[in-house]
Amino acid sequence: MMVTPAESLRSFGDRYRLLKLVGEGSSARVYVAEDLTLHRRVALKILKVEIADDTSFRDRFAAEMRATSLLNHPRVLPVYDWGLDPQPYSVTEYLTGGSLAMLLDAGHRLTPSQALVMGLEAARALVNIHAGGRAHLSLGPSAILFDSGARPYISDLGLSAALLPAAASDGDAPEESEETEESGDVSPAAAETPDGGADDDGARSATEPEAGPDEQAAAARSYSPLEQTQDVHDLALLLCEAVTGSRALTADDGDEASMASLTALGPLQAVLARAAAAEPADRLSAADLAEELLRVANLLPRPDPIPVPSEYSPPSASAAASYDQTEDFAQVGPSVSERSAVPLDDAPRRRWPGIVLAAILVLGGAAAGVWALFLRGTDNPAVPELEGQTLGAATSVAADLGWQVNEILVRESGTSRGRVVRTEPPAGGTLDEGATLDLFVSLGEPLIPVSDLRFLYGMSVEEATDELESLGLNPSGETPVNDAVVPSGLVVGLDVEEGVYELEVGAEVDLLVSDGPSEAG
């Protein structure tokens, strides 16, 4: 939505001119704006008047923005500038890849490998955030933004925290701040700094009194370990939702749908379940989550790039003329965050283990424990043959040998539900004391895609019944349907509920059988 000529004349901090409204929520409006000093596009978030008039919010906002501007991490969206006049606003890098919320709303789901890469980057950012005594408090899909290279960034740090006390006083649950909704609409990525131009990350607004680092640090609120573990909990649920469309990391007994959903997570399921434990004391720290994600990375294939928009669509020439915008405003070079980012996809055929190694090297201190997993000695107990054992029996053996257990749900032909299919390391391998043994536990036979049963079309009932029984399905009845093409008495398809795309072996199914054309036809 283009801004009106009147809006285009508005400036904030005597420096930013509005170009395009890209998002609006209950708390703020987000614009693409022109930085009149550095001649680059930025994302300008302007808090609404009803919030801006709250003196306590203005104080919280100022303290949070000062603290946030001191952070420097390639996966935290940098705050370039902020101010209180004419009303509170923040200025960040402008990214063009959209948000995770937008991706999920469009019907996309991430593969476990894609979620692992995104989760690893976000966990690394949380390590940095928590080390600085900060917390996000509202980490949801709308707070994960992508640049044009599909690299993820945590946004709204500080702004979410400033809004939460006001929301709590109104009785709203602080699960995901309203402000993160606007950030999802911003579709950031790539506010590029022109060649030779000075960068002003974390710059102070001209409307604010200058404060030294000591004064800024003193003004920042310090967040509790409990609040920081909530960030890890929220990230785990976010990753689960990105893969399965659900935030449920456990399944009710007998609920095949939820079991199938957890199966889609593969080795991520057990890691995320620990990170999102009900008791805060049982949750992983951000560093532990990053370490666990690295540990299971070798169990997953190399990820494809996340499908995000590749570039920002500029306004039309006529619209640009309405606010004197010219082609001289073109942006060049990599974004500020891209210059310091780990290039996960700069080589199209880079091997997945190489990505893991690069991440290990960047993680620093947390990498020491992970690296030890790749350099295990041979003086430790050998992994026994556990194939065919129940989960309980295998877990007991692992505990006796001093190992943790990571349960990974799989479906494989010829396996029995609830039995161990294989282990990682395999039988005969070794593990350090206290290390984790991956147990691949069967959910039973692979599901049968309904689309694979189209060959039944036009068969006799007897032939179709034999075919279904050979696949392990249980034909239980016939449903007559009118069909002007298939002769009466022949099979048209299967009678399955809407939204069912796979069938469990042993499931009862009804055949749709042609009753000929309708009399009306």
Disulfide bonds with the S-S distance in Angstrom:
none
